[in-house]
Amino acid sequence: MNKVFSVVVLTYNQEKLIEECLESIYNQDYPCIELIISDDASQDCTVETVERWLQRKSNRFVNTIFIKSPKNTGISANHTRGVRQAKGEFLKYIGGDDILLPGAIERMAKFLEGNKNVLIATSLIQPFIFNPQDGRTLLLPLMPEKWAVKVFQKPWQRQFGYMSRHCFLPAPGFFFRKKILEEIGYFDEEFRRFEDWHTWLKCLLKGYKIYFLPEVTVKWRLHPNSVSTSALYKSDRRFQEENLLVYQKYVLPNLHLLTIFEKIHVKARIKFIETLIANNGHISVLNKARMAYLLDPLKWIELPGWLWKKIFDKRGKEVKKLFS
């Protein structure tokens, strides 16, 4: 008998995108899906759109719950509200603007069933951008990147070392056994702008390594209204302040787990973020902020690959144009 797999959809002002996300869950071939939708006080017609969709499609699921927050509480708190309601042993959360690929839940469930020791895992995801001006979809390279895949072969201590640098594993690919999120106390609600990086660090600090399913399961939509992606191209002081807070709460108290090079990198990274914050997070000071990396050995190792991307990756220019 199939175990219940809880899918938690997080929404905020996604009236034009939420139905595509919900349809991708509805069309999964895994039979026992619990659908939970948690809305963080959307100001558009997201709630009404979801309610109409549920009236037509809720019978497909073993259980449906729609949580409507009366006030906006931030991304981490919204995730906690939704995940707390899940009854399934297996759990996948997804943003209301992303899309599950056919068979994704079946493959995740099979992976968890076949690996009883796995509590947290991620998969390959397909980032994409839809350009409404010409109706063209731009596919970006799969994530995580090839170098990151090697990290999954390492013990949790070394995974923590890599993750202490920055969040290189995007949230859309992740799936869980619910008990790990219960054990870490769910999501740190002090973080309003993102829920992922500090959560991965909390899991690792509990001694749980992150595993990898080498299959593409999700299409990750990048667009100007998404916090994590638009923050790369627009001024977002609060986003940078929360990045600094991750270091202060979860990395600096655990420097004993890092190599000497990683410790130097963390200090350089903190200086980089502090420079951005001092200039209200404005990306116009990026070059000034990057001076913090002059004595960072890990950045010098990465430099050849960064220059190659800068010179040859035309997609990067297209992305920047769409977000500017």
For each residue, the residues with C-beta under 8 A, 3 or more apart:
1:
2: 5 30 31 32 109
3: 32 88 89 90 109 113
4: 32 33 34 62 63 87 88 89 90
5: 2 30 32 33 34 88 90 91 92 105 108 109
6: 33 34 36 86 87 88 90 91 92 178
7: 25 33 34 35 36 91 92 93 94 100 105
8: 36 37 38 79 82 83 85 86 91 92 93 94
9: 18 21 22 25 35 36 37 38 82 93 94 95 96
10: 38 40 75 78 79 82 93 94 95 96
11: 14 18 37 38 39 40 42 46 50 95 96
12: 39 40 41 42 46 72 78 96
13: 42 43 44 46 225
14: 11 17 18 21 42 44 46 95 96 97
15: 18 42 44 45 46 48 49
16:
17: 14 20 21 96 97 221
18: 9 11 14 15 21 22 46 49 50 53 96 97
19: 22 23 49 53
20: 17 23 24 99
21: 9 14 17 18 24 25 94 95 96 97 98 99 100
22: 9 18 19 25 26 35 37 50 53 57
23: 19 20 26 27
24: 20 21 27 28 99 100 101
25: 7 9 21 22 28 33 35 94 100 105
26: 22 23 57 60
27: 23 24 102
28: 24 25 33 100 102 103 104 105 106
29: 102 103 105 106
30: 2 5 33 105 106 109
31: 2
32: 2 3 4 5 62 88
33: 4 5 6 7 25 28 30 60 61 62 105
34: 4 5 6 7 61 62 63 64 65 86 87 88
35: 7 9 22 25 58 61 63 64 65
36: 6 7 8 9 64 65 66 67 82 85 86
37: 8 9 11 22 50 54 64 65 66 67 82 96
38: 8 9 10 11 67 69 78 79 81 82 85
39: 11 12 42 46 47 50 66 67 68 69 78
40: 10 11 12 69 72 73 74 75 77 78
41: 12 68 69 70 71 72 73
42: 11 12 13 14 15 39 45 46 47
43: 13
44: 13 14 15
45: 15 42 48 49
46: 11 12 13 14 15 18 39 42 49 50 96
47: 39 42 50 51 68
48: 15 45 51 52
49: 15 18 19 45 46 52 53
50: 11 18 22 37 39 46 47 53 54 66
51: 47 48 54 55 66
52: 48 49 55 56
53: 18 19 22 49 50 56 57
54: 37 50 51 57 58 64 66
55: 51 52 58
56: 52 53
57: 22 26 53 54 60
58: 35 54 55 61 64
59:
60: 26 33 57
61: 33 34 35 58 64
62: 4 32 33 34
63: 4 34 35 87
64: 34 35 36 37 54 58 61
65: 34 35 36 37 85
66: 36 37 39 50 51 54
67: 36 37 38 39 81 82 85
68: 39 41 47
69: 38 39 40 41 72 73 78 81
70: 41
71: 41
72: 12 40 41 69
73: 40 41 69 77 78 81 189 192
74: 40 77 78 189 191 192 193
75: 10 40 78 79 191 192 193 194 195 227
76: 79 80 187 188 189 190 191 192 194 195 198
77: 40 73 74 80 81 187 189 192
78: 10 12 38 39 40 69 73 74 75 81 82
79: 8 10 38 75 76 82 83 93 186 187 195
80: 76 77 83 84 186 187 189
81: 38 67 69 73 77 78 84 85
82: 8 9 10 36 37 38 67 78 79 85 86 93
83: 8 79 80 86 91 93 178 181 186 187
84: 80 81 186
85: 8 36 38 65 67 81 82
86: 6 8 34 36 82 83 91 178
87: 4 6 34 63
88: 3 4 5 6 32 34 91 178
89: 3 4 177 178 179
90: 3 4 5 6 108 109 112 175 176 177 178
91: 5 6 7 8 83 86 88 175 176 177 178 181
92: 5 6 7 8 100 104 105 108 174 175 176
93: 7 8 9 10 79 82 83 171 174
94: 7 8 9 10 21 25 98 100 172 218
95: 9 10 11 14 21 98 171 172 221 226
96: 9 10 11 12 14 17 18 21 37 46
97: 14 17 18 21 221 223 226
98: 21 94 95 172 218 219 220 221
99: 20 21 24 218 219 221
100: 7 21 24 25 28 92 94 104 105 217 218 219
101: 24 104 126 216 217 218 219
102: 27 28 29
103: 28 29 106 107
104: 28 92 100 101 107 108 123 217 218
105: 5 7 25 28 29 30 33 92 100 108 109
106: 28 29 30 103 109 110
107: 103 104 110 111 123 213 215 217
108: 5 90 92 104 105 111 112 121 123 175 213 217
109: 2 3 5 30 90 105 106 112 113
110: 106 107 113 114
111: 107 108 114 115 118 121 213
112: 90 108 109 115 118 121 175 177
113: 3 109 110 116
114: 110 111
115: 111 112 118 121 211
116: 113
117:
118: 111 112 115 121 177 211
119: 176 177 179 180 203 208
120: 174 176 177 180 200 203 208 210 211
121: 108 111 112 115 118 174 175 176 210 211 212 213
122: 144 169 173 174 175 210 211 212 213
123: 104 107 108 173 174 175 212 213 214 215 216 217 218
124: 142 143 144 173 213 214 215 216 217
125: 142 143 170 172 173 216 217 218 219 220
126: 101 139 140 142 216 218 219 220
127: 139 140 141 142 143 170 220 222
128: 137 138 139 140 219 220 221 222
129: 137 138 140 221 222 223 318 319 322
130: 135 136 137 138 221 223
131: 134 135 136 137 138 322
132: 135
133:
134: 131
135: 130 131 132
136: 130 131
137: 128 129 130 131
138: 128 129 130 131 315 318 319
139: 126 127 128
140: 126 127 128 129 222 315 319
141: 127 145 315
142: 124 125 126 127 216
143: 124 125 127 148 170 173 220
144: 122 124 148 149 168 169 170 173
145: 141 148 149 168
146: 149 150
147: 150 151
148: 143 144 145 151 162 168 169
149: 144 145 146 152 212 214
150: 146 147 153 154
151: 147 148 154 158 159 162
152: 149 159 209 210 211 212
153: 150
154: 150 151 158 159 162 209
155: 158 159 209
156: 159 160 204 207 208 209 210
157: 160 161 257
158: 151 154 155 161 162
159: 151 152 154 155 156 162 163 204 209 210
160: 156 157 163 164 201 204 205 254 257 258
161: 157 158 164 165 257 258 259 262
162: 148 151 154 158 159 165 168
163: 159 160 167 168 169 197 200 201 204
164: 160 161 201 251 254 257 258 262 266
165: 161 162 168 262 265 266 269 298
166: 197 269
167: 163 170 194 196 197 200
168: 144 145 148 162 163 165
169: 122 144 148 163 173 174 196 200 210
170: 125 127 143 144 167 173 196 220 228
171: 93 95 174 195 196
172: 94 95 98 125 218 220
173: 122 123 124 125 143 144 169 170 217 218 220
174: 92 93 120 121 122 123 169 171 196
175: 90 91 92 108 112 121 122 123
176: 90 91 92 119 120 121 180 181
177: 89 90 91 112 118 119 120 180
178: 6 83 86 88 89 90 91 181 182
179: 89 119 182 183
180: 119 120 176 177 183 184 203 206 208
181: 83 91 176 178 184 186 187
182: 178 179 185 186
183: 179 180 206
184: 180 181 199 202 203 206
185: 182 188 202
186: 79 80 83 84 181 182
187: 76 77 79 80 83 181 191 195 198 199
188: 76 185 191 198 199 202 249
189: 73 74 76 77 80 192
190: 76 245 249
191: 74 75 76 187 188 194 195 198 242 245 246
192: 73 74 75 76 77 189 238 242
193: 74 75 227 231 236 238 239 242
194: 75 76 167 191 197 227 228 239 242
195: 75 76 79 171 187 191 198 199
196: 167 169 170 171 174 199 200
197: 163 166 167 194 200 201 243 246
198: 76 187 188 191 195 201 202 246 249 250
199: 184 187 188 195 196 202 203
200: 120 163 167 169 196 197 203 204 210
201: 160 163 164 197 198 204 205 246 250 251
202: 184 185 188 198 199 205 206 250
203: 119 120 180 184 199 200 206 208 210
204: 156 159 160 163 200 201 207 208 209 210
205: 160 201 202 250 254
206: 180 183 184 202 203
207: 156 204
208: 119 120 156 180 203 204
209: 152 154 155 156 159 204
210: 120 121 122 152 156 159 169 200 203 204
211: 115 118 120 121 122 152
212: 121 122 123 149 152
213: 107 108 111 121 122 123 124 217
214: 123 124 149
215: 107 123 124
216: 101 123 124 125 126 142
217: 100 101 104 107 108 123 124 125 173 213
218: 94 98 99 100 101 104 123 125 126 172 173
219: 98 99 100 101 125 126 128
220: 98 125 126 127 128 143 170 172 173
221: 17 95 97 98 99 128 129 130 226
222: 127 128 129 140 226 229 319
223: 97 129 130 226 229 230
224: 230 234 322 323
225: 13 230
226: 95 97 221 222 223 229 230
227: 75 193 194 230 231 236 239
228: 170 194 231 232
229: 222 223 226 232 233 323
230: 223 224 225 226 227 233 234 236 323
231: 193 227 228 234 236 239 240
232: 228 229 283 323
233: 229 230 283 320 323 324
234: 224 230 231 283 323
235: 280 281 282 283
236: 193 227 230 231 239 240 281
237: 240 241 276 277 280 281
238: 192 193 241 242 281
239: 193 194 227 231 236 242 243 281
240: 231 236 237 243 244 273 276 277 281
241: 237 238 244 245 277
242: 191 192 193 194 238 239 245 246
243: 197 239 240 246 247 273
244: 240 241 247 248 270 273 274 277
245: 190 191 241 242 248 249
246: 191 197 198 201 242 243 249 250 251
247: 243 244 250 251 252 266 269 270 273
248: 244 245 251 252
249: 188 190 198 245 246 253
250: 198 201 202 205 246 247 253 254
251: 164 201 246 247 248 254 255 266
252: 247 248 255 266
253: 249 250
254: 160 164 205 250 251 257 258
255: 251 252 258 263 266
256:
257: 157 160 161 164 254
258: 160 161 164 254 255 262 263 266
259: 161 262 263
260: 263 264
261: 264 265 297 298
262: 161 164 165 258 259 265 266 298
263: 255 258 259 260 266 267
264: 260 261 267 268 295 296 297 298
265: 165 261 262 268 269 296 297 298 299
266: 164 165 247 251 252 255 258 262 263 269 270
267: 263 264 270 271
268: 264 265 271 272 292 293 295 296 299
269: 165 166 247 265 266 272 273 292
270: 244 247 266 267 273 274
271: 267 268 274 275 289 292
272: 268 269 275 276 289 290 292 293
273: 240 243 244 247 269 270 276 277 289
274: 244 270 271 277 278
275: 271 272 278 279 285 288 289 291 292
276: 237 240 272 273 279 281 282 283 285 286 289
277: 237 240 241 244 273 274 280 281
278: 274 275
279: 275 276 282 284 285 288
280: 235 237 277
281: 235 236 237 238 239 240 276 277
282: 235 276 279 285
283: 232 233 234 235 276 286
284: 279
285: 275 276 279 282 288 289
286: 276 283 289 290
287: 290 291
288: 275 279 285 291
289: 271 272 273 275 276 285 286 292
290: 272 286 287 293
291: 275 287 288 294
292: 268 269 271 272 275 289 296
293: 268 272 290 296 299
294: 291
295: 264 268
296: 264 265 268 292 293 299 300
297: 261 264 265 300 301
298: 165 261 262 264 265 301 302
299: 265 268 293 296 302 303
300: 296 297 303
301: 297 298
302: 298 299 305 306
303: 299 300 306 307
304: 307 308
305: 302 308 309
306: 302 303 309 310
307: 303 304 310 311
308: 304 305 311 312
309: 305 306 312 313 316
310: 306 307 313 316
311: 307 308
312: 308 309
313: 309 310 316 317
314: 317 318
315: 138 140 141 318 319
316: 309 310 313 319 320
317: 313 314 320 321
318: 129 138 314 315 321 322
319: 129 138 140 222 315 316 322 323
320: 233 316 317 323 324
321: 317 318 324
322: 129 131 224 318 319
323: 224 229 230 232 233 234 319 320
324: 233 320 321
